[in-house]
Amino acid sequence: MLILTRKEGEGIRIGDHIRIVLVQLKGNQARIGIECPNDLRVLREELWEAIRRANIEAMAADPRQVEDLAKQAHFPKRPPSKDPPRSSES
């Protein structure tokens, strides 16, 4: 881990497209600003961790639970195929 010291208003660059600025120090909290491309997702660590846990739980879901949820949401089990049936003679 790289540890840097910054004063209010000073920044850090990561590559060409990411800038992190120490906006405000107040007691034991630091307010930071992050400038980055819109397609880069920036999350607080605790939110990232919650999403990761939810994804792991979703992968471990019982297939019957998934089917029940699909029924409740009125989703078909499988969307109908738009492609014509393939012939095995090609």
PyMOL Python script that loads the backbone (N, CA, C, O; Angstrom):
from pymol import cmd

cmd.read_pdbstr("""\
ATOM      1  N   MET A   1       0.852  -1.176   0.000  1.00  0.00           N
ATOM      2  CA  MET A   1       0.000   0.000   0.000  1.00  0.00           C
ATOM      3  C   MET A   1       0.893   1.234   0.000  1.00  0.00           C
ATOM      4  O   MET A   1       1.830   1.352   0.790  1.00  0.00           O
ATOM      5  N   LEU A   2       0.579   2.129  -0.893  1.00  0.00           N
ATOM      6  CA  LEU A   2       1.281   3.406  -0.953  1.00  0.00           C
ATOM      7  C   LEU A   2       0.579   4.380  -0.014  1.00  0.00           C
ATOM      8  O   LEU A   2      -0.638   4.544  -0.100  1.00  0.00           O
ATOM      9  N   ILE A   3       1.313   5.019   0.869  1.00  0.00           N
ATOM     10  CA  ILE A   3       0.743   5.989   1.807  1.00  0.00           C
ATOM     11  C   ILE A   3       1.348   7.348   1.509  1.00  0.00           C
ATOM     12  O   ILE A   3       2.569   7.505   1.506  1.00  0.00           O
ATOM     13  N   LEU A   4       0.487   8.337   1.258  1.00  0.00           N
ATOM     14  CA  LEU A   4       0.923   9.691   0.933  1.00  0.00           C
ATOM     15  C   LEU A   4       0.318  10.678   1.917  1.00  0.00           C
ATOM     16  O   LEU A   4      -0.764  10.441   2.454  1.00  0.00           O
ATOM     17  N   THR A   5       1.005  11.769   2.149  1.00  0.00           N
ATOM     18  CA  THR A   5       0.492  12.845   2.994  1.00  0.00           C
ATOM     19  C   THR A   5       0.017  13.968   2.086  1.00  0.00           C
ATOM     20  O   THR A   5       0.742  14.390   1.185  1.00  0.00           O
ATOM     21  N   ARG A   6      -1.199  14.454   2.321  1.00  0.00           N
ATOM     22  CA  ARG A   6      -1.774  15.530   1.525  1.00  0.00           C
ATOM     23  C   ARG A   6      -2.409  16.554   2.450  1.00  0.00           C
ATOM     24  O   ARG A   6      -2.902  16.211   3.524  1.00  0.00           O
ATOM     25  N   LYS A   7      -2.395  17.800   2.034  1.00  0.00           N
ATOM     26  CA  LYS A   7      -3.087  18.876   2.741  1.00  0.00           C
ATOM     27  C   LYS A   7      -4.386  19.159   2.002  1.00  0.00           C
ATOM     28  O   LYS A   7      -4.546  18.756   0.850  1.00  0.00           O
ATOM     29  N   GLU A   8      -5.316  19.851   2.658  1.00  0.00           N
ATOM     30  CA  GLU A   8      -6.575  20.196   2.006  1.00  0.00           C
ATOM     31  C   GLU A   8      -6.309  20.877   0.670  1.00  0.00           C
ATOM     32  O   GLU A   8      -5.466  21.769   0.569  1.00  0.00           O
ATOM     33  N   GLY A   9      -7.035  20.447  -0.344  1.00  0.00           N
ATOM     34  CA  GLY A   9      -6.898  21.021  -1.681  1.00  0.00           C
ATOM     35  C   GLY A   9      -5.847  20.337  -2.535  1.00  0.00           C
ATOM     36  O   GLY A   9      -5.808  20.556  -3.746  1.00  0.00           O
ATOM     37  N   GLU A  10      -4.999  19.519  -1.940  1.00  0.00           N
ATOM     38  CA  GLU A  10      -3.963  18.824  -2.710  1.00  0.00           C
ATOM     39  C   GLU A  10      -4.522  17.510  -3.254  1.00  0.00           C
ATOM     40  O   GLU A  10      -5.444  16.922  -2.688  1.00  0.00           O
ATOM     41  N   GLY A  11      -3.942  17.073  -4.357  1.00  0.00           N
ATOM     42  CA  GLY A  11      -4.464  15.888  -5.020  1.00  0.00           C
ATOM     43  C   GLY A  11      -3.434  14.816  -5.273  1.00  0.00           C
ATOM     44  O   GLY A  11      -2.242  14.979  -5.012  1.00  0.00           O
ATOM     45  N   ILE A  12      -3.934  13.726  -5.784  1.00  0.00           N
ATOM     46  CA  ILE A  12      -3.134  12.565  -6.168  1.00  0.00           C
ATOM     47  C   ILE A  12      -3.645  12.133  -7.540  1.00  0.00           C
ATOM     48  O   ILE A  12      -4.853  12.137  -7.779  1.00  0.00           O
ATOM     49  N   ARG A  13      -2.750  11.767  -8.429  1.00  0.00           N
ATOM     50  CA  ARG A  13      -3.121  11.277  -9.754  1.00  0.00           C
ATOM     51  C   ARG A  13      -2.852   9.782  -9.831  1.00  0.00           C
ATOM     52  O   ARG A  13      -1.822   9.297  -9.362  1.00  0.00           O
ATOM     53  N   ILE A  14      -3.784   9.064 -10.425  1.00  0.00           N
ATOM     54  CA  ILE A  14      -3.607   7.643 -10.716  1.00  0.00           C
ATOM     55  C   ILE A  14      -3.771   7.508 -12.223  1.00  0.00           C
ATOM     56  O   ILE A  14      -4.874   7.652 -12.750  1.00  0.00           O
ATOM     57  N   GLY A  15      -2.693   7.237 -12.897  1.00  0.00           N
ATOM     58  CA  GLY A  15      -2.736   7.185 -14.355  1.00  0.00           C
ATOM     59  C   GLY A  15      -3.062   8.558 -14.920  1.00  0.00           C
ATOM     60  O   GLY A  15      -2.831   9.584 -14.280  1.00  0.00           O
ATOM     61  N   ASP A  16      -3.600   8.556 -16.122  1.00  0.00           N
ATOM     62  CA  ASP A  16      -3.910   9.817 -16.801  1.00  0.00           C
ATOM     63  C   ASP A  16      -5.320  10.321 -16.522  1.00  0.00           C
ATOM     64  O   ASP A  16      -5.614  11.491 -16.764  1.00  0.00           O
ATOM     65  N   HIS A  17      -6.201   9.452 -16.013  1.00  0.00           N
ATOM     66  CA  HIS A  17      -7.614   9.807 -15.980  1.00  0.00           C
ATOM     67  C   HIS A  17      -8.248   9.830 -14.588  1.00  0.00           C
ATOM     68  O   HIS A  17      -9.447  10.081 -14.470  1.00  0.00           O
ATOM     69  N   ILE A  18      -7.482   9.578 -13.549  1.00  0.00           N
ATOM     70  CA  ILE A  18      -8.058   9.549 -12.202  1.00  0.00           C
ATOM     71  C   ILE A  18      -7.332  10.557 -11.320  1.00  0.00           C
ATOM     72  O   ILE A  18      -6.104  10.569 -11.240  1.00  0.00           O
ATOM     73  N   ARG A  19      -8.115  11.393 -10.667  1.00  0.00           N
ATOM     74  CA  ARG A  19      -7.565  12.395  -9.749  1.00  0.00           C
ATOM     75  C   ARG A  19      -8.334  12.311  -8.435  1.00  0.00           C
ATOM     76  O   ARG A  19      -9.564  12.322  -8.425  1.00  0.00           O
ATOM     77  N   ILE A  20      -7.604  12.227  -7.330  1.00  0.00           N
ATOM     78  CA  ILE A  20      -8.194  12.192  -5.998  1.00  0.00           C
ATOM     79  C   ILE A  20      -7.712  13.429  -5.257  1.00  0.00           C
ATOM     80  O   ILE A  20      -6.513  13.708  -5.215  1.00  0.00           O
ATOM     81  N   VAL A  21      -8.655  14.174  -4.670  1.00  0.00           N
ATOM     82  CA  VAL A  21      -8.329  15.430  -3.992  1.00  0.00           C
ATOM     83  C   VAL A  21      -8.819  15.365  -2.552  1.00  0.00           C
ATOM     84  O   VAL A  21      -9.937  14.922  -2.290  1.00  0.00           O
ATOM     85  N   LEU A  22      -7.985  15.806  -1.625  1.00  0.00           N
ATOM     86  CA  LEU A  22      -8.401  15.945  -0.236  1.00  0.00           C
ATOM     87  C   LEU A  22      -9.174  17.257  -0.149  1.00  0.00           C
ATOM     88  O   LEU A  22      -8.581  18.336  -0.179  1.00  0.00           O
ATOM     89  N   VAL A  23     -10.489  17.163  -0.043  1.00  0.00           N
ATOM     90  CA  VAL A  23     -11.353  18.338  -0.076  1.00  0.00           C
ATOM     91  C   VAL A  23     -11.413  19.009   1.288  1.00  0.00           C
ATOM     92  O   VAL A  23     -11.321  20.232   1.387  1.00  0.00           O
ATOM     93  N   GLN A  24     -11.567  18.202   2.352  1.00  0.00           N
ATOM     94  CA  GLN A  24     -11.738  18.797   3.679  1.00  0.00           C
ATOM     95  C   GLN A  24     -11.317  17.814   4.764  1.00  0.00           C
ATOM     96  O   GLN A  24     -11.583  16.615   4.674  1.00  0.00           O
ATOM     97  N   LEU A  25     -10.657  18.340   5.788  1.00  0.00           N
ATOM     98  CA  LEU A  25     -10.353  17.579   6.996  1.00  0.00           C
ATOM     99  C   LEU A  25     -11.206  18.140   8.117  1.00  0.00           C
ATOM    100  O   LEU A  25     -11.224  19.349   8.349  1.00  0.00           O
ATOM    101  N   LYS A  26     -11.912  17.259   8.815  1.00  0.00           N
ATOM    102  CA  LYS A  26     -12.775  17.702   9.902  1.00  0.00           C
ATOM    103  C   LYS A  26     -12.707  16.650  10.999  1.00  0.00           C
ATOM    104  O   LYS A  26     -13.271  15.564  10.859  1.00  0.00           O
ATOM    105  N   GLY A  27     -12.021  16.966  12.085  1.00  0.00           N
ATOM    106  CA  GLY A  27     -11.852  15.978  13.155  1.00  0.00           C
ATOM    107  C   GLY A  27     -11.087  14.780  12.628  1.00  0.00           C
ATOM    108  O   GLY A  27      -9.999  14.913  12.068  1.00  0.00           O
ATOM    109  N   ASN A  28     -11.677  13.599  12.816  1.00  0.00           N
ATOM    110  CA  ASN A  28     -10.995  12.384  12.344  1.00  0.00           C
ATOM    111  C   ASN A  28     -11.562  11.904  11.002  1.00  0.00           C
ATOM    112  O   ASN A  28     -11.389  10.741  10.638  1.00  0.00           O
ATOM    113  N   GLN A  29     -12.237  12.795  10.267  1.00  0.00           N
ATOM    114  CA  GLN A  29     -12.770  12.443   8.956  1.00  0.00           C
ATOM    115  C   GLN A  29     -12.098  13.258   7.860  1.00  0.00           C
ATOM    116  O   GLN A  29     -11.758  14.428   8.036  1.00  0.00           O
ATOM    117  N   ALA A  30     -11.924  12.604   6.740  1.00  0.00           N
ATOM    118  CA  ALA A  30     -11.395  13.277   5.555  1.00  0.00           C
ATOM    119  C   ALA A  30     -12.456  13.201   4.467  1.00  0.00           C
ATOM    120  O   ALA A  30     -13.010  12.131   4.215  1.00  0.00           O
ATOM    121  N   ARG A  31     -12.740  14.305   3.834  1.00  0.00           N
ATOM    122  CA  ARG A  31     -13.667  14.334   2.704  1.00  0.00           C
ATOM    123  C   ARG A  31     -12.805  14.383   1.452  1.00  0.00           C
ATOM    124  O   ARG A  31     -11.980  15.280   1.284  1.00  0.00           O
ATOM    125  N   ILE A  32     -13.009  13.404   0.577  1.00  0.00           N
ATOM    126  CA  ILE A  32     -12.205  13.341  -0.640  1.00  0.00           C
ATOM    127  C   ILE A  32     -13.099  13.481  -1.863  1.00  0.00           C
ATOM    128  O   ILE A  32     -14.276  13.121  -1.841  1.00  0.00           O
ATOM    129  N   GLY A  33     -12.520  14.005  -2.917  1.00  0.00           N
ATOM    130  CA  GLY A  33     -13.196  14.095  -4.204  1.00  0.00           C
ATOM    131  C   GLY A  33     -12.465  13.215  -5.198  1.00  0.00           C
ATOM    132  O   GLY A  33     -11.237  13.130  -5.182  1.00  0.00           O
ATOM    133  N   ILE A  34     -13.222  12.563  -6.060  1.00  0.00           N
ATOM    134  CA  ILE A  34     -12.633  11.661  -7.048  1.00  0.00           C
ATOM    135  C   ILE A  34     -13.122  12.076  -8.431  1.00  0.00           C
ATOM    136  O   ILE A  34     -14.325  12.108  -8.691  1.00  0.00           O
ATOM    137  N   GLU A  35     -12.189  12.388  -9.305  1.00  0.00           N
ATOM    138  CA  GLU A  35     -12.496  12.679 -10.706  1.00  0.00           C
ATOM    139  C   GLU A  35     -12.011  11.496 -11.523  1.00  0.00           C
ATOM    140  O   GLU A  35     -10.834  11.138 -11.478  1.00  0.00           O
ATOM    141  N   CYS A  36     -12.926  10.888 -12.273  1.00  0.00           N
ATOM    142  CA  CYS A  36     -12.558   9.729 -13.084  1.00  0.00           C
ATOM    143  C   CYS A  36     -13.553   9.589 -14.229  1.00  0.00           C
ATOM    144  O   CYS A  36     -14.600  10.236 -14.220  1.00  0.00           O
ATOM    145  N   PRO A  37     -13.238   8.755 -15.210  1.00  0.00           N
ATOM    146  CA  PRO A  37     -14.169   8.531 -16.317  1.00  0.00           C
ATOM    147  C   PRO A  37     -15.504   7.988 -15.795  1.00  0.00           C
ATOM    148  O   PRO A  37     -15.544   7.265 -14.800  1.00  0.00           O
ATOM    149  N   ASN A  38     -16.592   8.346 -16.479  1.00  0.00           N
ATOM    150  CA  ASN A  38     -17.928   7.921 -16.056  1.00  0.00           C
ATOM    151  C   ASN A  38     -18.123   6.413 -16.080  1.00  0.00           C
ATOM    152  O   ASN A  38     -18.955   5.885 -15.343  1.00  0.00           O
ATOM    153  N   ASP A  39     -17.362   5.713 -16.921  1.00  0.00           N
ATOM    154  CA  ASP A  39     -17.540   4.266 -16.998  1.00  0.00           C
ATOM    155  C   ASP A  39     -16.790   3.518 -15.897  1.00  0.00           C
ATOM    156  O   ASP A  39     -16.861   2.290 -15.829  1.00  0.00           O
ATOM    157  N   LEU A  40     -16.085   4.228 -15.050  1.00  0.00           N
ATOM    158  CA  LEU A  40     -15.370   3.617 -13.934  1.00  0.00           C
ATOM    159  C   LEU A  40     -16.243   3.717 -12.693  1.00  0.00           C
ATOM    160  O   LEU A  40     -16.618   4.815 -12.281  1.00  0.00           O
ATOM    161  N   ARG A  41     -16.568   2.569 -12.093  1.00  0.00           N
ATOM    162  CA  ARG A  41     -17.426   2.560 -10.917  1.00  0.00           C
ATOM    163  C   ARG A  41     -16.579   2.826  -9.679  1.00  0.00           C
ATOM    164  O   ARG A  41     -15.550   2.184  -9.465  1.00  0.00           O
ATOM    165  N   VAL A  42     -17.026   3.784  -8.865  1.00  0.00           N
ATOM    166  CA  VAL A  42     -16.347   4.132  -7.619  1.00  0.00           C
ATOM    167  C   VAL A  42     -17.345   3.902  -6.490  1.00  0.00           C
ATOM    168  O   VAL A  42     -18.420   4.502  -6.475  1.00  0.00           O
ATOM    169  N   LEU A  43     -16.990   3.035  -5.549  1.00  0.00           N
ATOM    170  CA  LEU A  43     -17.876   2.705  -4.435  1.00  0.00           C
ATOM    171  C   LEU A  43     -17.136   2.824  -3.114  1.00  0.00           C
ATOM    172  O   LEU A  43     -15.931   2.589  -3.032  1.00  0.00           O
ATOM    173  N   ARG A  44     -17.884   3.194  -2.080  1.00  0.00           N
ATOM    174  CA  ARG A  44     -17.320   3.107  -0.729  1.00  0.00           C
ATOM    175  C   ARG A  44     -17.063   1.627  -0.453  1.00  0.00           C
ATOM    176  O   ARG A  44     -17.811   0.768  -0.919  1.00  0.00           O
ATOM    177  N   GLU A  45     -16.014   1.331   0.299  1.00  0.00           N
ATOM    178  CA  GLU A  45     -15.630  -0.062   0.505  1.00  0.00           C
ATOM    179  C   GLU A  45     -16.740  -0.886   1.142  1.00  0.00           C
ATOM    180  O   GLU A  45     -16.934  -2.041   0.764  1.00  0.00           O
ATOM    181  N   GLU A  46     -17.474  -0.321   2.101  1.00  0.00           N
ATOM    182  CA  GLU A  46     -18.527  -1.098   2.762  1.00  0.00           C
ATOM    183  C   GLU A  46     -19.673  -1.425   1.800  1.00  0.00           C
ATOM    184  O   GLU A  46     -20.304  -2.474   1.936  1.00  0.00           O
ATOM    185  N   LEU A  47     -19.949  -0.554   0.840  1.00  0.00           N
ATOM    186  CA  LEU A  47     -20.977  -0.832  -0.158  1.00  0.00           C
ATOM    187  C   LEU A  47     -20.487  -1.899  -1.131  1.00  0.00           C
ATOM    188  O   LEU A  47     -21.243  -2.798  -1.500  1.00  0.00           O
ATOM    189  N   TRP A  48     -19.242  -1.806  -1.544  1.00  0.00           N
ATOM    190  CA  TRP A  48     -18.644  -2.808  -2.424  1.00  0.00           C
ATOM    191  C   TRP A  48     -18.707  -4.183  -1.767  1.00  0.00           C
ATOM    192  O   TRP A  48     -19.028  -5.174  -2.423  1.00  0.00           O
ATOM    193  N   GLU A  49     -18.402  -4.241  -0.477  1.00  0.00           N
ATOM    194  CA  GLU A  49     -18.416  -5.500   0.279  1.00  0.00           C
ATOM    195  C   GLU A  49     -19.841  -6.059   0.351  1.00  0.00           C
ATOM    196  O   GLU A  49     -20.033  -7.266   0.203  1.00  0.00           O
ATOM    197  N   ALA A  50     -20.838  -5.203   0.576  1.00  0.00           N
ATOM    198  CA  ALA A  50     -22.233  -5.650   0.640  1.00  0.00           C
ATOM    199  C   ALA A  50     -22.683  -6.217  -0.711  1.00  0.00           C
ATOM    200  O   ALA A  50     -23.376  -7.234  -0.756  1.00  0.00           O
ATOM    201  N   ILE A  51     -22.297  -5.571  -1.799  1.00  0.00           N
ATOM    202  CA  ILE A  51     -22.644  -6.057  -3.141  1.00  0.00           C
ATOM    203  C   ILE A  51     -21.978  -7.402  -3.399  1.00  0.00           C
ATOM    204  O   ILE A  51     -22.599  -8.312  -3.949  1.00  0.00           O
ATOM    205  N   ARG A  52     -20.726  -7.525  -3.006  1.00  0.00           N
ATOM    206  CA  ARG A  52     -19.995  -8.785  -3.195  1.00  0.00           C
ATOM    207  C   ARG A  52     -20.681  -9.924  -2.449  1.00  0.00           C
ATOM    208  O   ARG A  52     -20.859 -11.012  -2.997  1.00  0.00           O
ATOM    209  N   ARG A  53     -21.068  -9.671  -1.191  1.00  0.00           N
ATOM    210  CA  ARG A  53     -21.756 -10.704  -0.399  1.00  0.00           C
ATOM    211  C   ARG A  53     -23.101 -11.076  -1.028  1.00  0.00           C
ATOM    212  O   ARG A  53     -23.451 -12.254  -1.095  1.00  0.00           O
ATOM    213  N   ALA A  54     -23.851 -10.074  -1.487  1.00  0.00           N
ATOM    214  CA  ALA A  54     -25.148 -10.343  -2.116  1.00  0.00           C
ATOM    215  C   ALA A  54     -24.973 -11.173  -3.387  1.00  0.00           C
ATOM    216  O   ALA A  54     -25.781 -12.060  -3.662  1.00  0.00           O
ATOM    217  N   ASN A  55     -23.938 -10.896  -4.154  1.00  0.00           N
ATOM    218  CA  ASN A  55     -23.678 -11.669  -5.371  1.00  0.00           C
ATOM    219  C   ASN A  55     -23.336 -13.116  -5.042  1.00  0.00           C
ATOM    220  O   ASN A  55     -23.784 -14.033  -5.730  1.00  0.00           O
ATOM    221  N   ILE A  56     -22.549 -13.322  -4.000  1.00  0.00           N
ATOM    222  CA  ILE A  56     -22.197 -14.687  -3.584  1.00  0.00           C
ATOM    223  C   ILE A  56     -23.448 -15.429  -3.136  1.00  0.00           C
ATOM    224  O   ILE A  56     -23.637 -16.592  -3.492  1.00  0.00           O
ATOM    225  N   GLU A  57     -24.304 -14.770  -2.360  1.00  0.00           N
ATOM    226  CA  GLU A  57     -25.553 -15.396  -1.912  1.00  0.00           C
ATOM    227  C   GLU A  57     -26.452 -15.721  -3.102  1.00  0.00           C
ATOM    228  O   GLU A  57     -27.090 -16.775  -3.126  1.00  0.00           O
ATOM    229  N   ALA A  58     -26.508 -14.837  -4.076  1.00  0.00           N
ATOM    230  CA  ALA A  58     -27.354 -15.066  -5.248  1.00  0.00           C
ATOM    231  C   ALA A  58     -26.865 -16.268  -6.053  1.00  0.00           C
ATOM    232  O   ALA A  58     -27.673 -17.020  -6.598  1.00  0.00           O
ATOM    233  N   MET A  59     -25.551 -16.452  -6.128  1.00  0.00           N
ATOM    234  CA  MET A  59     -25.005 -17.591  -6.866  1.00  0.00           C
ATOM    235  C   MET A  59     -25.324 -18.898  -6.157  1.00  0.00           C
ATOM    236  O   MET A  59     -25.402 -19.948  -6.794  1.00  0.00           O
ATOM    237  N   ALA A  60     -25.507 -18.840  -4.844  1.00  0.00           N
ATOM    238  CA  ALA A  60     -25.776 -20.043  -4.067  1.00  0.00           C
ATOM    239  C   ALA A  60     -27.274 -20.307  -3.935  1.00  0.00           C
ATOM    240  O   ALA A  60     -27.672 -21.220  -3.212  1.00  0.00           O
ATOM    241  N   ALA A  61     -28.105 -19.536  -4.612  1.00  0.00           N
ATOM    242  CA  ALA A  61     -29.557 -19.680  -4.494  1.00  0.00           C
ATOM    243  C   ALA A  61     -30.007 -21.030  -5.031  1.00  0.00           C
ATOM    244  O   ALA A  61     -29.456 -21.551  -6.001  1.00  0.00           O
ATOM    245  N   ASP A  62     -31.005 -21.574  -4.388  1.00  0.00           N
ATOM    246  CA  ASP A  62     -31.633 -22.812  -4.822  1.00  0.00           C
ATOM    247  C   ASP A  62     -32.357 -22.531  -6.141  1.00  0.00           C
ATOM    248  O   ASP A  62     -33.106 -21.558  -6.223  1.00  0.00           O
ATOM    249  N   PRO A  63     -32.158 -23.346  -7.166  1.00  0.00           N
ATOM    250  CA  PRO A  63     -32.817 -23.103  -8.454  1.00  0.00           C
ATOM    251  C   PRO A  63     -34.338 -22.974  -8.328  1.00  0.00           C
ATOM    252  O   PRO A  63     -34.961 -22.244  -9.098  1.00  0.00           O
ATOM    253  N   ARG A  64     -34.938 -23.680  -7.363  1.00  0.00           N
ATOM    254  CA  ARG A  64     -36.393 -23.561  -7.172  1.00  0.00           C
ATOM    255  C   ARG A  64     -36.760 -22.163  -6.699  1.00  0.00           C
ATOM    256  O   ARG A  64     -37.804 -21.632  -7.077  1.00  0.00           O
ATOM    257  N   GLN A  65     -35.895 -21.558  -5.865  1.00  0.00           N
ATOM    258  CA  GLN A  65     -36.152 -20.188  -5.416  1.00  0.00           C
ATOM    259  C   GLN A  65     -36.108 -19.225  -6.599  1.00  0.00           C
ATOM    260  O   GLN A  65     -36.934 -18.318  -6.705  1.00  0.00           O
ATOM    261  N   VAL A  66     -35.149 -19.427  -7.472  1.00  0.00           N
ATOM    262  CA  VAL A  66     -35.022 -18.566  -8.652  1.00  0.00           C
ATOM    263  C   VAL A  66     -36.259 -18.714  -9.528  1.00  0.00           C
ATOM    264  O   VAL A  66     -36.791 -17.723 -10.028  1.00  0.00           O
ATOM    265  N   GLU A  67     -36.720 -19.953  -9.716  1.00  0.00           N
ATOM    266  CA  GLU A  67     -37.919 -20.188 -10.526  1.00  0.00           C
ATOM    267  C   GLU A  67     -39.143 -19.542  -9.879  1.00  0.00           C
ATOM    268  O   GLU A  67     -39.969 -18.952 -10.575  1.00  0.00           O
ATOM    269  N   ASP A  68     -39.266 -19.647  -8.552  1.00  0.00           N
ATOM    270  CA  ASP A  68     -40.385 -19.016  -7.840  1.00  0.00           C
ATOM    271  C   ASP A  68     -40.358 -17.503  -8.014  1.00  0.00           C
ATOM    272  O   ASP A  68     -41.397 -16.880  -8.229  1.00  0.00           O
ATOM    273  N   LEU A  69     -39.168 -16.911  -7.920  1.00  0.00           N
ATOM    274  CA  LEU A  69     -39.052 -15.463  -8.112  1.00  0.00           C
ATOM    275  C   LEU A  69     -39.435 -15.068  -9.535  1.00  0.00           C
ATOM    276  O   LEU A  69     -40.090 -14.048  -9.751  1.00  0.00           O
ATOM    277  N   ALA A  70     -39.025 -15.878 -10.497  1.00  0.00           N
ATOM    278  CA  ALA A  70     -39.369 -15.594 -11.895  1.00  0.00           C
ATOM    279  C   ALA A  70     -40.882 -15.647 -12.088  1.00  0.00           C
ATOM    280  O   ALA A  70     -41.443 -14.823 -12.810  1.00  0.00           O
ATOM    281  N   LYS A  71     -41.545 -16.610 -11.448  1.00  0.00           N
ATOM    282  CA  LYS A  71     -43.007 -16.702 -11.547  1.00  0.00           C
ATOM    283  C   LYS A  71     -43.657 -15.470 -10.930  1.00  0.00           C
ATOM    284  O   LYS A  71     -44.597 -14.912 -11.495  1.00  0.00           O
ATOM    285  N   GLN A  72     -43.157 -15.045  -9.771  1.00  0.00           N
ATOM    286  CA  GLN A  72     -43.719 -13.869  -9.099  1.00  0.00           C
ATOM    287  C   GLN A  72     -43.545 -12.618  -9.953  1.00  0.00           C
ATOM    288  O   GLN A  72     -44.393 -11.726  -9.937  1.00  0.00           O
ATOM    289  N   ALA A  73     -42.455 -12.558 -10.689  1.00  0.00           N
ATOM    290  CA  ALA A  73     -42.182 -11.395 -11.538  1.00  0.00           C
ATOM    291  C   ALA A  73     -42.815 -11.554 -12.921  1.00  0.00           C
ATOM    292  O   ALA A  73     -42.705 -10.665 -13.766  1.00  0.00           O
ATOM    293  N   HIS A  74     -43.482 -12.698 -13.147  1.00  0.00           N
ATOM    294  CA  HIS A  74     -44.143 -12.995 -14.422  1.00  0.00           C
ATOM    295  C   HIS A  74     -43.146 -13.081 -15.576  1.00  0.00           C
ATOM    296  O   HIS A  74     -43.444 -12.669 -16.697  1.00  0.00           O
ATOM    297  N   PHE A  75     -41.966 -13.618 -15.292  1.00  0.00           N
ATOM    298  CA  PHE A  75     -40.984 -13.858 -16.340  1.00  0.00           C
ATOM    299  C   PHE A  75     -41.169 -15.285 -16.846  1.00  0.00           C
ATOM    300  O   PHE A  75     -41.409 -16.190 -16.047  1.00  0.00           O
ATOM    301  N   PRO A  76     -41.062 -15.505 -18.154  1.00  0.00           N
ATOM    302  CA  PRO A  76     -41.098 -16.882 -18.646  1.00  0.00           C
ATOM    303  C   PRO A  76     -39.830 -17.600 -18.211  1.00  0.00           C
ATOM    304  O   PRO A  76     -38.803 -16.975 -17.947  1.00  0.00           O
ATOM    305  N   LYS A  77     -39.921 -18.927 -18.141  1.00  0.00           N
ATOM    306  CA  LYS A  77     -38.737 -19.699 -17.752  1.00  0.00           C
ATOM    307  C   LYS A  77     -37.584 -19.433 -18.712  1.00  0.00           C
ATOM    308  O   LYS A  77     -36.452 -19.202 -18.288  1.00  0.00           O
ATOM    309  N   ARG A  78     -37.879 -19.469 -19.998  1.00  0.00           N
ATOM    310  CA  ARG A  78     -36.875 -19.175 -21.026  1.00  0.00           C
ATOM    311  C   ARG A  78     -37.529 -18.281 -22.061  1.00  0.00           C
ATOM    312  O   ARG A  78     -38.661 -18.531 -22.477  1.00  0.00           O
ATOM    313  N   PRO A  79     -36.831 -17.252 -22.474  1.00  0.00           N
ATOM    314  CA  PRO A  79     -37.412 -16.420 -23.533  1.00  0.00           C
ATOM    315  C   PRO A  79     -37.496 -17.220 -24.824  1.00  0.00           C
ATOM    316  O   PRO A  79     -36.602 -18.014 -25.114  1.00  0.00           O
ATOM    317  N   PRO A  80     -38.560 -17.024 -25.610  1.00  0.00           N
ATOM    318  CA  PRO A  80     -38.660 -17.755 -26.875  1.00  0.00           C
ATOM    319  C   PRO A  80     -37.520 -17.368 -27.806  1.00  0.00           C
ATOM    320  O   PRO A  80     -37.110 -16.208 -27.861  1.00  0.00           O
ATOM    321  N   SER A  81     -37.023 -18.345 -28.527  1.00  0.00           N
ATOM    322  CA  SER A  81     -35.919 -18.108 -29.456  1.00  0.00           C
ATOM    323  C   SER A  81     -36.427 -17.377 -30.690  1.00  0.00           C
ATOM    324  O   SER A  81     -37.484 -17.711 -31.225  1.00  0.00           O
ATOM    325  N   LYS A  82     -35.676 -16.384 -31.138  1.00  0.00           N
ATOM    326  CA  LYS A  82     -36.030 -15.637 -32.349  1.00  0.00           C
ATOM    327  C   LYS A  82     -35.433 -16.293 -33.591  1.00  0.00           C
ATOM    328  O   LYS A  82     -35.842 -16.005 -34.716  1.00  0.00           O
ATOM    329  N   ASP A  83     -34.465 -17.174 -33.375  1.00  0.00           N
ATOM    330  CA  ASP A  83     -33.794 -17.826 -34.493  1.00  0.00           C
ATOM    331  C   ASP A  83     -34.595 -19.049 -34.941  1.00  0.00           C
ATOM    332  O   ASP A  83     -35.164 -19.751 -34.105  1.00  0.00           O
ATOM    333  N   PRO A  84     -34.647 -19.314 -36.266  1.00  0.00           N
ATOM    334  CA  PRO A  84     -35.324 -20.529 -36.733  1.00  0.00           C
ATOM    335  C   PRO A  84     -34.545 -21.755 -36.275  1.00  0.00           C
ATOM    336  O   PRO A  84     -33.335 -21.674 -36.063  1.00  0.00           O
ATOM    337  N   PRO A  85     -35.219 -22.882 -36.120  1.00  0.00           N
ATOM    338  CA  PRO A  85     -34.505 -24.101 -35.700  1.00  0.00           C
ATOM    339  C   PRO A  85     -33.393 -24.423 -36.683  1.00  0.00           C
ATOM    340  O   PRO A  85     -33.545 -24.237 -37.890  1.00  0.00           O
ATOM    341  N   ARG A  86     -32.287 -24.901 -36.165  1.00  0.00           N
ATOM    342  CA  ARG A  86     -31.142 -25.251 -37.010  1.00  0.00           C
ATOM    343  C   ARG A  86     -31.312 -26.657 -37.560  1.00  0.00           C
ATOM    344  O   ARG A  86     -31.815 -27.555 -36.885  1.00  0.00           O
ATOM    345  N   SER A  87     -30.886 -26.818 -38.781  1.00  0.00           N
ATOM    346  CA  SER A  87     -30.889 -28.132 -39.398  1.00  0.00           C
ATOM    347  C   SER A  87     -29.535 -28.767 -39.152  1.00  0.00           C
ATOM    348  O   SER A  87     -28.506 -28.093 -39.214  1.00  0.00           O
ATOM    349  N   SER A  88     -29.531 -30.059 -38.874  1.00  0.00           N
ATOM    350  CA  SER A  88     -28.253 -30.733 -38.650  1.00  0.00           C
ATOM    351  C   SER A  88     -27.560 -31.049 -39.967  1.00  0.00           C
ATOM    352  O   SER A  88     -26.421 -31.513 -39.972  1.00  0.00           O
ATOM    353  N   GLU A  89     -28.240 -30.800 -41.087  1.00  0.00           N
ATOM    354  CA  GLU A  89     -27.655 -31.037 -42.411  1.00  0.00           C
ATOM    355  C   GLU A  89     -27.087 -29.736 -42.953  1.00  0.00           C
ATOM    356  O   GLU A  89     -27.805 -28.987 -43.616  1.00  0.00           O
ATOM    357  N   SER A  90     -25.833 -29.452 -42.694  1.00  0.00           N
ATOM    358  CA  SER A  90     -25.219 -28.235 -43.228  1.00  0.00           C
ATOM    359  C   SER A  90     -23.911 -28.518 -43.863  1.00  0.00           C
ATOM    360  O   SER A  90     -23.258 -27.603 -44.365  1.00  0.00           O
TER     361      SER A  90
END
""", "prot")
cmd.dss("prot")
cmd.show_as("cartoon", "prot")
cmd.util.cbc("prot")
cmd.orient("prot")
